Amino acid sequence: MQTRASLLVAALAATLSCSGPPPQDERFVALAESYIEEFLERYPEYATALGDHRYDGRLNDYTAAGVSSGLEWNKRNLEELAAIDPVRLGAANAIDYEILRNYVEFSIWSSEVLREHEWNPMRYGVGDALYGLLAREFAPLEERLQSLHQRLQGIPAVLSAARENLIDPPRIHTETAIRQNDGAIALVSKNLDEFLALAPSMEGELATAREAALQALEEHGRWMHEELLPRSTRSFRIGEEKYRAKLSYTLHSDLSMEEILQRALRRLDELQEELYSTALPLYREHRPDAGEEALADRPAVIRAVLDMLADSHPTDSSIVEDAKQDLAEVTEFTRESKLVSVPEEPLQIIVMPEFRRGVSTAYCDSPGPLEEHGETFYAISPTPQDWTPERKLSFYREYNDFMLQDLTVHEAIPGHYLQLAHSNRLEAPTMVRSIFSSGTFIEGWAVYAEQVMVEHGFGGARFKMQQLKMLTRAVINAILDQKIHAGSMTEQEAMDMMMGQGFQEEGEAAGKWIRAQLTSAQLSTYFVGIAEHNDMRSAWIERNGPVQDWQAYHDMVLSFGSPPVRFVRGLLEL
């Protein structure tokens, strides 16, 4: 195939001596290219997200036979990888080799050991597969609706596979899958109308497939309610053995499970001190008559300041405009302070779709590395329409004006949007590290970006309080992740930690408890990521002295794409 990877390989070859690259490099590049080509064909939903639109009319094969076929395919590729000596590869290919091998081994382990296709009904949700064709204008609307038409036709087969495969889910997974299925129904029955209004000639063409998809989704919802939910008795905990393996594959880090927990607990204690020292001047300003006894109650001082800051918060009608103003401010500060090069790729703030609301107030939807002209969406969420006024208030007190600034840093500049725009510019012999990117590097950078803004004075003490609170949340995420899935932490213990040591609103903590049950290993990426980014920076300073040019340092760190942080350290010879 004449992919971007092919062109990059050809360009690299032209720069080498006339004898050509070493045979091991040629062999690996060919294998990596072949794997990626078949990966995109096998998993068309992922291909769409990555920006390859050749398979937009198809859905993944969710049948047991499809799972088995994918397993055997990965085993064949692992054998071919084992026949290549990574020591004999160039630096870029050696890194991509390790990333690809880790991904293939993880895929095999997931199919053979974790076996989520048998117990996680959320895997069969079709909402994102449809929404991905509508949200991004990568082709004319009529063309995208043609692909949507084909995917609508494939929905009954996906849901049939779910009913064949699912055995004993955890109850929380089934309950969440039911809500997501309701969201998919709303997308097909209601949200699709606004796109058909722009292409009315497609309405009749989609009618039959749309009706059949709706019927299948409604029947599937009833089946989950009536049959699957009563037998959803599996524990949501995956257990220490599986968690340890999944954490290792997910993080691809030098840090062990035990080291991560020890560092997180130590960092949590440190953050209590940092929160107090930052809160104390603000508390004295707010409560000038406070006595020594009040000042000595550290948790009370922290909470009082956070409560004061929470009084200034957005509303459903103001949050999008507030975020736009925040984006302008953080962009200007990043440029003027020369923290990192700010890309010119388009960034659009949008209102988060209704079916995605209620978990977080924002997310960054960057174009995939194969998308040629994609723009990034920074989605901001008004609260769901069915929330009570009390729940809305709790949500916005957590995501107050200062937290919204911090979220904008995290999701946009200099966080996710900026980092992923840099990553998408990577030119390497293969597309491995772009397609199989490290969530630990990506999330770690976004948390690190918040820290960098504080270090350079953005927003003063009030912004710093929210940054420290968000960092505390990241640390607690890693503790919860491990103690829930490799231990026996209860809901009450988790809530006490989040609300007591993390100073979270009850609604935020309750949502995180649900998320922690639904996921494993992912919640650790934030803390491990920032820990590794800071370790790398410390190693750089130890070798080179204090950073004199922050933009040069950060641009260099981001120039290698989104591999695990330890590989960037290796490339920097740290």
Stockholm file with secondary structure:
# STOCKHOLM 1.0

chainA/1-574         MQTRASLLVAALAATLSCSGPPPQDERFVALAESYIEEFLERYPEYATALGDHRYDGRLNDYTAAGVSSGLEWNKRNLEELAAIDPVRLGAANAIDYEILRNYVEFSIWSSEVLREHEWNPMRYGVGDALYGLLAREFAPLEERLQSLHQRLQGIPAVLSAARENLIDPPRIHTETAIRQNDGAIALVSKNLDEFLALAPSMEGELATAREAALQALEEHGRWMHEELLPRSTRSFRIGEEKYRAKLSYTLHSDLSMEEILQRALRRLDELQEELYSTALPLYREHRPDAGEEALADRPAVIRAVLDMLADSHPTDSSIVEDAKQDLAEVTEFTRESKLVSVPEEPLQIIVMPEFRRGVSTAYCDSPGPLEEHGETFYAISPTPQDWTPERKLSFYREYNDFMLQDLTVHEAIPGHYLQLAHSNRLEAPTMVRSIFSSGTFIEGWAVYAEQVMVEHGFGGARFKMQQLKMLTRAVINAILDQKIHAGSMTEQEAMDMMMGQGFQEEGEAAGKWIRAQLTSAQLSTYFVGIAEHNDMRSAWIERNGPVQDWQAYHDMVLSFGSPPVRFVRGLLEL
#=GR chainA/1-574 SS CCCHHHHHHHHHHHHSCTTCSCHHHHHHHHHHHHHHHHHHHHCHHHHHHHTCCTTTTCCCCCSHHHHHHHHHHHHHHHHHHHTSCGGGSCHHHHHHHHHHHHHHHHHHHIIIIICGGGTCGGGGCCHHHHHHHHHSCSSCHHHHHHHHHHHHHHHHHHHHHHHHHCCCCCHHHHHHHHHHHHHHHHIIIIIHHHHHTTSTHHHHHHHHHHHHHHHHHHHHHHHIIIIIGGGCCSCSCCCHHHHHHHHHHHHCCSCCHHHHHHHHHHHHHHHHHHHHHHHHHHHHHHCTTCCHHHHHCHHHHHHHHHHHHHTSCCCTTTHHHHHHHHHHHHHHHHHHTTCSCCCCSCEEEEECCGGGTTSCSEEEECCCTTCSSCCEEEEECCCCTTCCHHHHHHHHHHTCHHHHHHHHHHHTSSSHHHHHHHHTTCCCSSSHHHHTCCHHHHHHHHHHHHHHHHHTTTTHHHHHHHHHHHHHHHHHHHHHHHHHHSSCCCHHHHHHIIIIISCCCHHHHHHHHHHHHHCSSGGGHHHHHHHHHHHHHHHHHHHHCSCSCHHHHHHHHHTTCSCCHHHHHHHTTC
#=GC SS_cons         CCCHHHHHHHHHHHHSCTTCSCHHHHHHHHHHHHHHHHHHHHCHHHHHHHTCCTTTTCCCCCSHHHHHHHHHHHHHHHHHHHTSCGGGSCHHHHHHHHHHHHHHHHHHHIIIIICGGGTCGGGGCCHHHHHHHHHSCSSCHHHHHHHHHHHHHHHHHHHHHHHHHCCCCCHHHHHHHHHHHHHHHHIIIIIHHHHHTTSTHHHHHHHHHHHHHHHHHHHHHHHIIIIIGGGCCSCSCCCHHHHHHHHHHHHCCSCCHHHHHHHHHHHHHHHHHHHHHHHHHHHHHHCTTCCHHHHHCHHHHHHHHHHHHHTSCCCTTTHHHHHHHHHHHHHHHHHHTTCSCCCCSCEEEEECCGGGTTSCSEEEECCCTTCSSCCEEEEECCCCTTCCHHHHHHHHHHTCHHHHHHHHHHHTSSSHHHHHHHHTTCCCSSSHHHHTCCHHHHHHHHHHHHHHHHHTTTTHHHHHHHHHHHHHHHHHHHHHHHHHHSSCCCHHHHHHIIIIISCCCHHHHHHHHHHHHHCSSGGGHHHHHHHHHHHHHHHHHHHHCSCSCHHHHHHHHHTTCSCCHHHHHHHTTC
//
